[in-house]
Amino acid sequence: MATPVEANIVEANTVENLVEATKRQMSAITGLSPDTISRFDRAEEGWMLHIDMLEHRSVPRTQDLLASFEVALDDAGQVTRWRRTGRFVRGQQG
């Protein structure tokens, strides 16, 4: 039988829970609103995600300024490391 800590880790490791936890944590850390998750991978020690955060809302929305972040999570879904990897305008052709 799993210990309470192990049960929390297993529950936190659903994709939906990890994504939502990452959005909440990065919003609290940066003060920015989460936009999209563009990458989600299992890492050696936890998870690696790329999240785009809204830095500046514009009219029209295609001119919103977004920041991309690389975020490392531990197995419990807690942010252990993050870094901004770039900025872009939402309507920018990639």
Secondary structure, DSSP 8 states (H G I E B T S, - for coil): ---HHHHHHHHHTSHHHHHHHHHHHHHHHHS-EEEEEEEEEEETTEEEEEEEEEEE--SSGGG-EEEEEEEEE-TTS-EEEEEEEEEEETT---
